[in-house]
Amino acid sequence: MVSGFSRTVSLLFAILVCIRDFAVGRFGGSMEKVTGIGGVFFRASDPNALRRWYEAHLGVTSTPTDYEQRPWWQQAGPTAFEPFPADTSYFGRPSQGWMINFRVQKLEAMVAQLRASGLEVTVDPESYPNGRFARLHDPEGNPVELWEPQGQDAPSRT
């Protein structure tokens, strides 16, 4: 299940780089573009419980309630933005409208930490040119994919 998507993501990154290079070369400049994801917003049956779960297990801190607090700050790195067909089974149940993929530095350590907390995590046994993947579900059944980038997608470790 994860393997087909991972290959697709690798191919999409390569295609996007080619398209970007073509557009910059052909038009002699670059277009204005977004710089990253500023937020992920979704419905939840119990937003407070889900907020606490993401903070406790994945370190994603809650949105600040005032301007003195700092929001969750993510590391710079590649992000896949990919609409799927309405009838995909990749997210799980048919009513599931979204899935999030988080980059991690050490997949095995993150998986061990999550399992020690009693969470079920499935690790894709295959290693892909762009990295390794694992999947779990939050308390409301939303799929959460973990990605340890490798190769050109990996952050520099200098």
Chimera marker file (.cmm) of the C-alpha trace (Angstrom):
<marker_set name="trace">
<marker id="1" x="0.000" y="0.000" z="0.000" r="1" g="1" b="0" radius="0.5"/>
<marker id="2" x="2.712" y="2.484" z="0.981" r="1" g="1" b="0" radius="0.5"/>
<marker id="3" x="5.100" y="1.257" z="-1.715" r="1" g="1" b="0" radius="0.5"/>
<marker id="4" x="3.062" y="2.417" z="-4.727" r="1" g="1" b="0" radius="0.5"/>
<marker id="5" x="2.553" y="5.871" z="-3.256" r="1" g="1" b="0" radius="0.5"/>
<marker id="6" x="6.243" y="6.184" z="-2.366" r="1" g="1" b="0" radius="0.5"/>
<marker id="7" x="7.251" y="5.419" z="-5.937" r="1" g="1" b="0" radius="0.5"/>
<marker id="8" x="4.663" y="7.898" z="-7.183" r="1" g="1" b="0" radius="0.5"/>
<marker id="9" x="6.027" y="10.596" z="-4.858" r="1" g="1" b="0" radius="0.5"/>
<marker id="10" x="9.596" y="9.966" z="-6.097" r="1" g="1" b="0" radius="0.5"/>
<marker id="11" x="8.448" y="10.245" z="-9.682" r="1" g="1" b="0" radius="0.5"/>
<marker id="12" x="6.396" y="13.375" z="-8.947" r="1" g="1" b="0" radius="0.5"/>
<marker id="13" x="9.396" y="15.086" z="-7.319" r="1" g="1" b="0" radius="0.5"/>
<marker id="14" x="11.487" y="14.357" z="-10.411" r="1" g="1" b="0" radius="0.5"/>
<marker id="15" x="8.744" y="15.640" z="-12.732" r="1" g="1" b="0" radius="0.5"/>
<marker id="16" x="8.226" y="18.779" z="-10.657" r="1" g="1" b="0" radius="0.5"/>
<marker id="17" x="11.945" y="19.562" z="-10.730" r="1" g="1" b="0" radius="0.5"/>
<marker id="18" x="11.936" y="19.189" z="-14.528" r="1" g="1" b="0" radius="0.5"/>
<marker id="19" x="8.853" y="21.402" z="-14.877" r="1" g="1" b="0" radius="0.5"/>
<marker id="20" x="10.383" y="24.042" z="-12.602" r="1" g="1" b="0" radius="0.5"/>
<marker id="21" x="13.659" y="23.999" z="-14.535" r="1" g="1" b="0" radius="0.5"/>
<marker id="22" x="11.793" y="24.247" z="-17.848" r="1" g="1" b="0" radius="0.5"/>
<marker id="23" x="9.627" y="27.148" z="-16.654" r="1" g="1" b="0" radius="0.5"/>
<marker id="24" x="12.587" y="29.097" z="-15.297" r="1" g="1" b="0" radius="0.5"/>
<marker id="25" x="14.645" y="28.517" z="-18.427" r="1" g="1" b="0" radius="0.5"/>
<marker id="26" x="11.850" y="29.133" z="-20.905" r="1" g="1" b="0" radius="0.5"/>
<marker id="27" x="10.439" y="32.272" z="-19.348" r="1" g="1" b="0" radius="0.5"/>
<marker id="28" x="13.727" y="33.745" z="-18.125" r="1" g="1" b="0" radius="0.5"/>
<marker id="29" x="12.591" y="34.128" z="-14.516" r="1" g="1" b="0" radius="0.5"/>
<marker id="30" x="10.615" y="32.490" z="-11.824" r="1" g="1" b="0" radius="0.5"/>
<marker id="31" x="6.998" y="32.831" z="-10.832" r="1" g="1" b="0" radius="0.5"/>
<marker id="32" x="5.880" y="33.922" z="-7.377" r="1" g="1" b="0" radius="0.5"/>
<marker id="33" x="4.980" y="30.856" z="-5.316" r="1" g="1" b="0" radius="0.5"/>
<marker id="34" x="3.981" y="29.802" z="-1.835" r="1" g="1" b="0" radius="0.5"/>
<marker id="35" x="6.849" y="29.027" z="0.544" r="1" g="1" b="0" radius="0.5"/>
<marker id="36" x="5.331" y="26.207" z="2.561" r="1" g="1" b="0" radius="0.5"/>
<marker id="37" x="2.279" y="24.984" z="4.374" r="1" g="1" b="0" radius="0.5"/>
<marker id="38" x="1.024" y="27.515" z="6.908" r="1" g="1" b="0" radius="0.5"/>
<marker id="39" x="-1.481" y="25.226" z="8.568" r="1" g="1" b="0" radius="0.5"/>
<marker id="40" x="-3.411" y="21.999" z="8.331" r="1" g="1" b="0" radius="0.5"/>
<marker id="41" x="-7.082" y="22.349" z="9.213" r="1" g="1" b="0" radius="0.5"/>
<marker id="42" x="-9.584" y="19.505" z="9.495" r="1" g="1" b="0" radius="0.5"/>
<marker id="43" x="-12.739" y="18.503" z="11.321" r="1" g="1" b="0" radius="0.5"/>
<marker id="44" x="-12.591" y="16.378" z="14.466" r="1" g="1" b="0" radius="0.5"/>
<marker id="45" x="-15.164" y="14.861" z="16.784" r="1" g="1" b="0" radius="0.5"/>
<marker id="46" x="-13.102" y="15.900" z="19.807" r="1" g="1" b="0" radius="0.5"/>
<marker id="47" x="-10.638" y="18.640" z="18.726" r="1" g="1" b="0" radius="0.5"/>
<marker id="48" x="-9.107" y="19.099" z="22.207" r="1" g="1" b="0" radius="0.5"/>
<marker id="49" x="-8.380" y="15.385" z="22.652" r="1" g="1" b="0" radius="0.5"/>
<marker id="50" x="-6.938" y="15.158" z="19.146" r="1" g="1" b="0" radius="0.5"/>
<marker id="51" x="-4.759" y="18.239" z="19.731" r="1" g="1" b="0" radius="0.5"/>
<marker id="52" x="-3.371" y="16.624" z="22.899" r="1" g="1" b="0" radius="0.5"/>
<marker id="53" x="-2.756" y="13.299" z="21.071" r="1" g="1" b="0" radius="0.5"/>
<marker id="54" x="-0.721" y="14.953" z="18.285" r="1" g="1" b="0" radius="0.5"/>
<marker id="55" x="1.334" y="16.889" z="20.830" r="1" g="1" b="0" radius="0.5"/>
<marker id="56" x="1.933" y="13.902" z="23.131" r="1" g="1" b="0" radius="0.5"/>
<marker id="57" x="2.841" y="11.380" z="20.430" r="1" g="1" b="0" radius="0.5"/>
<marker id="58" x="4.236" y="13.383" z="17.527" r="1" g="1" b="0" radius="0.5"/>
<marker id="59" x="5.385" y="16.644" z="19.115" r="1" g="1" b="0" radius="0.5"/>
<marker id="60" x="3.044" y="18.841" z="17.059" r="1" g="1" b="0" radius="0.5"/>
<marker id="61" x="2.226" y="21.641" z="19.487" r="1" g="1" b="0" radius="0.5"/>
<marker id="62" x="-1.164" y="23.318" z="19.590" r="1" g="1" b="0" radius="0.5"/>
<marker id="63" x="-1.905" y="26.578" z="17.809" r="1" g="1" b="0" radius="0.5"/>
<marker id="64" x="-0.965" y="29.478" z="20.113" r="1" g="1" b="0" radius="0.5"/>
<marker id="65" x="-3.778" y="31.254" z="21.910" r="1" g="1" b="0" radius="0.5"/>
<marker id="66" x="-1.909" y="34.580" z="21.946" r="1" g="1" b="0" radius="0.5"/>
<marker id="67" x="0.964" y="36.313" z="20.148" r="1" g="1" b="0" radius="0.5"/>
<marker id="68" x="3.444" y="35.619" z="22.955" r="1" g="1" b="0" radius="0.5"/>
<marker id="69" x="3.364" y="31.859" z="22.271" r="1" g="1" b="0" radius="0.5"/>
<marker id="70" x="5.208" y="30.240" z="19.410" r="1" g="1" b="0" radius="0.5"/>
<marker id="71" x="3.458" y="27.815" z="17.035" r="1" g="1" b="0" radius="0.5"/>
<marker id="72" x="4.787" y="24.399" z="16.038" r="1" g="1" b="0" radius="0.5"/>
<marker id="73" x="7.846" y="25.073" z="13.925" r="1" g="1" b="0" radius="0.5"/>
<marker id="74" x="8.806" y="22.539" z="11.295" r="1" g="1" b="0" radius="0.5"/>
<marker id="75" x="12.106" y="21.792" z="9.651" r="1" g="1" b="0" radius="0.5"/>
<marker id="76" x="12.539" y="22.914" z="6.072" r="1" g="1" b="0" radius="0.5"/>
<marker id="77" x="12.361" y="20.100" z="3.581" r="1" g="1" b="0" radius="0.5"/>
<marker id="78" x="10.440" y="18.647" z="0.667" r="1" g="1" b="0" radius="0.5"/>
<marker id="79" x="6.660" y="18.415" z="0.808" r="1" g="1" b="0" radius="0.5"/>
<marker id="80" x="4.447" y="16.395" z="-1.517" r="1" g="1" b="0" radius="0.5"/>
<marker id="81" x="1.177" y="18.075" z="-2.450" r="1" g="1" b="0" radius="0.5"/>
<marker id="82" x="-0.870" y="15.485" z="-4.289" r="1" g="1" b="0" radius="0.5"/>
<marker id="83" x="-4.626" y="15.282" z="-4.887" r="1" g="1" b="0" radius="0.5"/>
<marker id="84" x="-5.821" y="11.670" z="-5.114" r="1" g="1" b="0" radius="0.5"/>
<marker id="85" x="-8.820" y="10.302" z="-7.023" r="1" g="1" b="0" radius="0.5"/>
<marker id="86" x="-12.074" y="10.475" z="-5.047" r="1" g="1" b="0" radius="0.5"/>
<marker id="87" x="-12.310" y="6.668" z="-4.986" r="1" g="1" b="0" radius="0.5"/>
<marker id="88" x="-8.776" y="5.977" z="-3.667" r="1" g="1" b="0" radius="0.5"/>
<marker id="89" x="-8.380" y="3.309" z="-1.016" r="1" g="1" b="0" radius="0.5"/>
<marker id="90" x="-4.968" y="4.645" z="0.016" r="1" g="1" b="0" radius="0.5"/>
<marker id="91" x="-6.313" y="6.742" z="2.924" r="1" g="1" b="0" radius="0.5"/>
<marker id="92" x="-8.316" y="3.871" z="4.386" r="1" g="1" b="0" radius="0.5"/>
<marker id="93" x="-12.066" y="4.137" z="4.836" r="1" g="1" b="0" radius="0.5"/>
<marker id="94" x="-13.998" y="5.655" z="1.877" r="1" g="1" b="0" radius="0.5"/>
<marker id="95" x="-15.208" y="8.634" z="3.941" r="1" g="1" b="0" radius="0.5"/>
<marker id="96" x="-11.609" y="9.627" z="4.778" r="1" g="1" b="0" radius="0.5"/>
<marker id="97" x="-10.900" y="12.856" z="2.901" r="1" g="1" b="0" radius="0.5"/>
<marker id="98" x="-7.289" y="13.509" z="3.863" r="1" g="1" b="0" radius="0.5"/>
<marker id="99" x="-4.025" y="12.039" z="5.133" r="1" g="1" b="0" radius="0.5"/>
<marker id="100" x="-0.957" y="13.768" z="6.520" r="1" g="1" b="0" radius="0.5"/>
<marker id="101" x="2.655" y="12.738" z="6.021" r="1" g="1" b="0" radius="0.5"/>
<marker id="102" x="5.234" y="13.931" z="8.577" r="1" g="1" b="0" radius="0.5"/>
<marker id="103" x="8.986" y="13.934" z="7.935" r="1" g="1" b="0" radius="0.5"/>
<marker id="104" x="11.046" y="12.332" z="10.723" r="1" g="1" b="0" radius="0.5"/>
<marker id="105" x="14.808" y="12.148" z="11.261" r="1" g="1" b="0" radius="0.5"/>
<marker id="106" x="14.984" y="8.631" z="12.717" r="1" g="1" b="0" radius="0.5"/>
<marker id="107" x="12.079" y="6.422" z="11.702" r="1" g="1" b="0" radius="0.5"/>
<marker id="108" x="13.061" y="3.434" z="13.867" r="1" g="1" b="0" radius="0.5"/>
<marker id="109" x="13.394" y="5.622" z="16.988" r="1" g="1" b="0" radius="0.5"/>
<marker id="110" x="10.021" y="7.296" z="16.314" r="1" g="1" b="0" radius="0.5"/>
<marker id="111" x="8.327" y="3.935" z="15.744" r="1" g="1" b="0" radius="0.5"/>
<marker id="112" x="9.819" y="2.533" z="18.970" r="1" g="1" b="0" radius="0.5"/>
<marker id="113" x="8.628" y="5.606" z="20.888" r="1" g="1" b="0" radius="0.5"/>
<marker id="114" x="5.100" y="5.323" z="19.488" r="1" g="1" b="0" radius="0.5"/>
<marker id="115" x="4.903" y="1.587" z="20.141" r="1" g="1" b="0" radius="0.5"/>
<marker id="116" x="6.144" y="2.124" z="23.708" r="1" g="1" b="0" radius="0.5"/>
<marker id="117" x="3.111" y="4.413" z="24.118" r="1" g="1" b="0" radius="0.5"/>
<marker id="118" x="0.858" y="1.547" z="23.048" r="1" g="1" b="0" radius="0.5"/>
<marker id="119" x="0.237" y="2.754" z="19.485" r="1" g="1" b="0" radius="0.5"/>
<marker id="120" x="0.061" y="0.394" z="16.534" r="1" g="1" b="0" radius="0.5"/>
<marker id="121" x="2.518" y="1.386" z="13.803" r="1" g="1" b="0" radius="0.5"/>
<marker id="122" x="3.070" y="-0.429" z="10.513" r="1" g="1" b="0" radius="0.5"/>
<marker id="123" x="6.515" y="-0.010" z="8.971" r="1" g="1" b="0" radius="0.5"/>
<marker id="124" x="6.843" y="-0.517" z="5.237" r="1" g="1" b="0" radius="0.5"/>
<marker id="125" x="9.624" y="-3.146" z="4.968" r="1" g="1" b="0" radius="0.5"/>
<marker id="126" x="10.873" y="-1.697" z="1.686" r="1" g="1" b="0" radius="0.5"/>
<marker id="127" x="13.386" y="1.135" z="1.533" r="1" g="1" b="0" radius="0.5"/>
<marker id="128" x="12.852" y="3.465" z="-1.447" r="1" g="1" b="0" radius="0.5"/>
<marker id="129" x="15.269" y="5.833" z="-3.165" r="1" g="1" b="0" radius="0.5"/>
<marker id="130" x="13.507" y="8.751" z="-1.411" r="1" g="1" b="0" radius="0.5"/>
<marker id="131" x="13.346" y="7.079" z="2.020" r="1" g="1" b="0" radius="0.5"/>
<marker id="132" x="11.407" y="4.846" z="4.378" r="1" g="1" b="0" radius="0.5"/>
<marker id="133" x="7.773" y="4.977" z="5.501" r="1" g="1" b="0" radius="0.5"/>
<marker id="134" x="5.537" y="3.914" z="8.374" r="1" g="1" b="0" radius="0.5"/>
<marker id="135" x="1.853" y="4.420" z="9.089" r="1" g="1" b="0" radius="0.5"/>
<marker id="136" x="-0.376" y="4.785" z="12.124" r="1" g="1" b="0" radius="0.5"/>
<marker id="137" x="-3.813" y="6.227" z="12.824" r="1" g="1" b="0" radius="0.5"/>
<marker id="138" x="-4.815" y="8.979" z="15.223" r="1" g="1" b="0" radius="0.5"/>
<marker id="139" x="-7.630" y="8.344" z="17.743" r="1" g="1" b="0" radius="0.5"/>
<marker id="140" x="-10.272" y="9.381" z="15.173" r="1" g="1" b="0" radius="0.5"/>
<marker id="141" x="-8.957" y="6.958" z="12.538" r="1" g="1" b="0" radius="0.5"/>
<marker id="142" x="-7.131" y="9.520" z="10.395" r="1" g="1" b="0" radius="0.5"/>
<marker id="143" x="-4.116" y="7.957" z="8.679" r="1" g="1" b="0" radius="0.5"/>
<marker id="144" x="-0.743" y="9.440" z="9.622" r="1" g="1" b="0" radius="0.5"/>
<marker id="145" x="2.255" y="8.557" z="7.492" r="1" g="1" b="0" radius="0.5"/>
<marker id="146" x="5.820" y="8.986" z="8.741" r="1" g="1" b="0" radius="0.5"/>
<marker id="147" x="8.624" y="9.517" z="6.229" r="1" g="1" b="0" radius="0.5"/>
<marker id="148" x="12.364" y="9.353" z="6.854" r="1" g="1" b="0" radius="0.5"/>
<marker id="149" x="13.857" y="11.063" z="3.775" r="1" g="1" b="0" radius="0.5"/>
<marker id="150" x="16.939" y="9.560" z="2.145" r="1" g="1" b="0" radius="0.5"/>
<marker id="151" x="18.990" y="10.456" z="-0.891" r="1" g="1" b="0" radius="0.5"/>
<marker id="152" x="18.413" y="13.918" z="-2.373" r="1" g="1" b="0" radius="0.5"/>
<marker id="153" x="15.338" y="14.425" z="-0.151" r="1" g="1" b="0" radius="0.5"/>
<marker id="154" x="17.269" y="13.975" z="3.096" r="1" g="1" b="0" radius="0.5"/>
<marker id="155" x="18.268" y="17.055" z="5.074" r="1" g="1" b="0" radius="0.5"/>
<marker id="156" x="21.965" y="17.808" z="5.137" r="1" g="1" b="0" radius="0.5"/>
<marker id="157" x="23.599" y="16.454" z="8.294" r="1" g="1" b="0" radius="0.5"/>
<marker id="158" x="26.467" y="18.935" z="8.469" r="1" g="1" b="0" radius="0.5"/>
<link id1="1" id2="2" r="1" g="1" b="0" radius="0.2"/>
<link id1="2" id2="3" r="1" g="1" b="0" radius="0.2"/>
<link id1="3" id2="4" r="1" g="1" b="0" radius="0.2"/>
<link id1="4" id2="5" r="1" g="1" b="0" radius="0.2"/>
<link id1="5" id2="6" r="1" g="1" b="0" radius="0.2"/>
<link id1="6" id2="7" r="1" g="1" b="0" radius="0.2"/>
<link id1="7" id2="8" r="1" g="1" b="0" radius="0.2"/>
<link id1="8" id2="9" r="1" g="1" b="0" radius="0.2"/>
<link id1="9" id2="10" r="1" g="1" b="0" radius="0.2"/>
<link id1="10" id2="11" r="1" g="1" b="0" radius="0.2"/>
<link id1="11" id2="12" r="1" g="1" b="0" radius="0.2"/>
<link id1="12" id2="13" r="1" g="1" b="0" radius="0.2"/>
<link id1="13" id2="14" r="1" g="1" b="0" radius="0.2"/>
<link id1="14" id2="15" r="1" g="1" b="0" radius="0.2"/>
<link id1="15" id2="16" r="1" g="1" b="0" radius="0.2"/>
<link id1="16" id2="17" r="1" g="1" b="0" radius="0.2"/>
<link id1="17" id2="18" r="1" g="1" b="0" radius="0.2"/>
<link id1="18" id2="19" r="1" g="1" b="0" radius="0.2"/>
<link id1="19" id2="20" r="1" g="1" b="0" radius="0.2"/>
<link id1="20" id2="21" r="1" g="1" b="0" radius="0.2"/>
<link id1="21" id2="22" r="1" g="1" b="0" radius="0.2"/>
<link id1="22" id2="23" r="1" g="1" b="0" radius="0.2"/>
<link id1="23" id2="24" r="1" g="1" b="0" radius="0.2"/>
<link id1="24" id2="25" r="1" g="1" b="0" radius="0.2"/>
<link id1="25" id2="26" r="1" g="1" b="0" radius="0.2"/>
<link id1="26" id2="27" r="1" g="1" b="0" radius="0.2"/>
<link id1="27" id2="28" r="1" g="1" b="0" radius="0.2"/>
<link id1="28" id2="29" r="1" g="1" b="0" radius="0.2"/>
<link id1="29" id2="30" r="1" g="1" b="0" radius="0.2"/>
<link id1="30" id2="31" r="1" g="1" b="0" radius="0.2"/>
<link id1="31" id2="32" r="1" g="1" b="0" radius="0.2"/>
<link id1="32" id2="33" r="1" g="1" b="0" radius="0.2"/>
<link id1="33" id2="34" r="1" g="1" b="0" radius="0.2"/>
<link id1="34" id2="35" r="1" g="1" b="0" radius="0.2"/>
<link id1="35" id2="36" r="1" g="1" b="0" radius="0.2"/>
<link id1="36" id2="37" r="1" g="1" b="0" radius="0.2"/>
<link id1="37" id2="38" r="1" g="1" b="0" radius="0.2"/>
<link id1="38" id2="39" r="1" g="1" b="0" radius="0.2"/>
<link id1="39" id2="40" r="1" g="1" b="0" radius="0.2"/>
<link id1="40" id2="41" r="1" g="1" b="0" radius="0.2"/>
<link id1="41" id2="42" r="1" g="1" b="0" radius="0.2"/>
<link id1="42" id2="43" r="1" g="1" b="0" radius="0.2"/>
<link id1="43" id2="44" r="1" g="1" b="0" radius="0.2"/>
<link id1="44" id2="45" r="1" g="1" b="0" radius="0.2"/>
<link id1="45" id2="46" r="1" g="1" b="0" radius="0.2"/>
<link id1="46" id2="47" r="1" g="1" b="0" radius="0.2"/>
<link id1="47" id2="48" r="1" g="1" b="0" radius="0.2"/>
<link id1="48" id2="49" r="1" g="1" b="0" radius="0.2"/>
<link id1="49" id2="50" r="1" g="1" b="0" radius="0.2"/>
<link id1="50" id2="51" r="1" g="1" b="0" radius="0.2"/>
<link id1="51" id2="52" r="1" g="1" b="0" radius="0.2"/>
<link id1="52" id2="53" r="1" g="1" b="0" radius="0.2"/>
<link id1="53" id2="54" r="1" g="1" b="0" radius="0.2"/>
<link id1="54" id2="55" r="1" g="1" b="0" radius="0.2"/>
<link id1="55" id2="56" r="1" g="1" b="0" radius="0.2"/>
<link id1="56" id2="57" r="1" g="1" b="0" radius="0.2"/>
<link id1="57" id2="58" r="1" g="1" b="0" radius="0.2"/>
<link id1="58" id2="59" r="1" g="1" b="0" radius="0.2"/>
<link id1="59" id2="60" r="1" g="1" b="0" radius="0.2"/>
<link id1="60" id2="61" r="1" g="1" b="0" radius="0.2"/>
<link id1="61" id2="62" r="1" g="1" b="0" radius="0.2"/>
<link id1="62" id2="63" r="1" g="1" b="0" radius="0.2"/>
<link id1="63" id2="64" r="1" g="1" b="0" radius="0.2"/>
<link id1="64" id2="65" r="1" g="1" b="0" radius="0.2"/>
<link id1="65" id2="66" r="1" g="1" b="0" radius="0.2"/>
<link id1="66" id2="67" r="1" g="1" b="0" radius="0.2"/>
<link id1="67" id2="68" r="1" g="1" b="0" radius="0.2"/>
<link id1="68" id2="69" r="1" g="1" b="0" radius="0.2"/>
<link id1="69" id2="70" r="1" g="1" b="0" radius="0.2"/>
<link id1="70" id2="71" r="1" g="1" b="0" radius="0.2"/>
<link id1="71" id2="72" r="1" g="1" b="0" radius="0.2"/>
<link id1="72" id2="73" r="1" g="1" b="0" radius="0.2"/>
<link id1="73" id2="74" r="1" g="1" b="0" radius="0.2"/>
<link id1="74" id2="75" r="1" g="1" b="0" radius="0.2"/>
<link id1="75" id2="76" r="1" g="1" b="0" radius="0.2"/>
<link id1="76" id2="77" r="1" g="1" b="0" radius="0.2"/>
<link id1="77" id2="78" r="1" g="1" b="0" radius="0.2"/>
<link id1="78" id2="79" r="1" g="1" b="0" radius="0.2"/>
<link id1="79" id2="80" r="1" g="1" b="0" radius="0.2"/>
<link id1="80" id2="81" r="1" g="1" b="0" radius="0.2"/>
<link id1="81" id2="82" r="1" g="1" b="0" radius="0.2"/>
<link id1="82" id2="83" r="1" g="1" b="0" radius="0.2"/>
<link id1="83" id2="84" r="1" g="1" b="0" radius="0.2"/>
<link id1="84" id2="85" r="1" g="1" b="0" radius="0.2"/>
<link id1="85" id2="86" r="1" g="1" b="0" radius="0.2"/>
<link id1="86" id2="87" r="1" g="1" b="0" radius="0.2"/>
<link id1="87" id2="88" r="1" g="1" b="0" radius="0.2"/>
<link id1="88" id2="89" r="1" g="1" b="0" radius="0.2"/>
<link id1="89" id2="90" r="1" g="1" b="0" radius="0.2"/>
<link id1="90" id2="91" r="1" g="1" b="0" radius="0.2"/>
<link id1="91" id2="92" r="1" g="1" b="0" radius="0.2"/>
<link id1="92" id2="93" r="1" g="1" b="0" radius="0.2"/>
<link id1="93" id2="94" r="1" g="1" b="0" radius="0.2"/>
<link id1="94" id2="95" r="1" g="1" b="0" radius="0.2"/>
<link id1="95" id2="96" r="1" g="1" b="0" radius="0.2"/>
<link id1="96" id2="97" r="1" g="1" b="0" radius="0.2"/>
<link id1="97" id2="98" r="1" g="1" b="0" radius="0.2"/>
<link id1="98" id2="99" r="1" g="1" b="0" radius="0.2"/>
<link id1="99" id2="100" r="1" g="1" b="0" radius="0.2"/>
<link id1="100" id2="101" r="1" g="1" b="0" radius="0.2"/>
<link id1="101" id2="102" r="1" g="1" b="0" radius="0.2"/>
<link id1="102" id2="103" r="1" g="1" b="0" radius="0.2"/>
<link id1="103" id2="104" r="1" g="1" b="0" radius="0.2"/>
<link id1="104" id2="105" r="1" g="1" b="0" radius="0.2"/>
<link id1="105" id2="106" r="1" g="1" b="0" radius="0.2"/>
<link id1="106" id2="107" r="1" g="1" b="0" radius="0.2"/>
<link id1="107" id2="108" r="1" g="1" b="0" radius="0.2"/>
<link id1="108" id2="109" r="1" g="1" b="0" radius="0.2"/>
<link id1="109" id2="110" r="1" g="1" b="0" radius="0.2"/>
<link id1="110" id2="111" r="1" g="1" b="0" radius="0.2"/>
<link id1="111" id2="112" r="1" g="1" b="0" radius="0.2"/>
<link id1="112" id2="113" r="1" g="1" b="0" radius="0.2"/>
<link id1="113" id2="114" r="1" g="1" b="0" radius="0.2"/>
<link id1="114" id2="115" r="1" g="1" b="0" radius="0.2"/>
<link id1="115" id2="116" r="1" g="1" b="0" radius="0.2"/>
<link id1="116" id2="117" r="1" g="1" b="0" radius="0.2"/>
<link id1="117" id2="118" r="1" g="1" b="0" radius="0.2"/>
<link id1="118" id2="119" r="1" g="1" b="0" radius="0.2"/>
<link id1="119" id2="120" r="1" g="1" b="0" radius="0.2"/>
<link id1="120" id2="121" r="1" g="1" b="0" radius="0.2"/>
<link id1="121" id2="122" r="1" g="1" b="0" radius="0.2"/>
<link id1="122" id2="123" r="1" g="1" b="0" radius="0.2"/>
<link id1="123" id2="124" r="1" g="1" b="0" radius="0.2"/>
<link id1="124" id2="125" r="1" g="1" b="0" radius="0.2"/>
<link id1="125" id2="126" r="1" g="1" b="0" radius="0.2"/>
<link id1="126" id2="127" r="1" g="1" b="0" radius="0.2"/>
<link id1="127" id2="128" r="1" g="1" b="0" radius="0.2"/>
<link id1="128" id2="129" r="1" g="1" b="0" radius="0.2"/>
<link id1="129" id2="130" r="1" g="1" b="0" radius="0.2"/>
<link id1="130" id2="131" r="1" g="1" b="0" radius="0.2"/>
<link id1="131" id2="132" r="1" g="1" b="0" radius="0.2"/>
<link id1="132" id2="133" r="1" g="1" b="0" radius="0.2"/>
<link id1="133" id2="134" r="1" g="1" b="0" radius="0.2"/>
<link id1="134" id2="135" r="1" g="1" b="0" radius="0.2"/>
<link id1="135" id2="136" r="1" g="1" b="0" radius="0.2"/>
<link id1="136" id2="137" r="1" g="1" b="0" radius="0.2"/>
<link id1="137" id2="138" r="1" g="1" b="0" radius="0.2"/>
<link id1="138" id2="139" r="1" g="1" b="0" radius="0.2"/>
<link id1="139" id2="140" r="1" g="1" b="0" radius="0.2"/>
<link id1="140" id2="141" r="1" g="1" b="0" radius="0.2"/>
<link id1="141" id2="142" r="1" g="1" b="0" radius="0.2"/>
<link id1="142" id2="143" r="1" g="1" b="0" radius="0.2"/>
<link id1="143" id2="144" r="1" g="1" b="0" radius="0.2"/>
<link id1="144" id2="145" r="1" g="1" b="0" radius="0.2"/>
<link id1="145" id2="146" r="1" g="1" b="0" radius="0.2"/>
<link id1="146" id2="147" r="1" g="1" b="0" radius="0.2"/>
<link id1="147" id2="148" r="1" g="1" b="0" radius="0.2"/>
<link id1="148" id2="149" r="1" g="1" b="0" radius="0.2"/>
<link id1="149" id2="150" r="1" g="1" b="0" radius="0.2"/>
<link id1="150" id2="151" r="1" g="1" b="0" radius="0.2"/>
<link id1="151" id2="152" r="1" g="1" b="0" radius="0.2"/>
<link id1="152" id2="153" r="1" g="1" b="0" radius="0.2"/>
<link id1="153" id2="154" r="1" g="1" b="0" radius="0.2"/>
<link id1="154" id2="155" r="1" g="1" b="0" radius="0.2"/>
<link id1="155" id2="156" r="1" g="1" b="0" radius="0.2"/>
<link id1="156" id2="157" r="1" g="1" b="0" radius="0.2"/>
<link id1="157" id2="158" r="1" g="1" b="0" radius="0.2"/>
</marker_set>
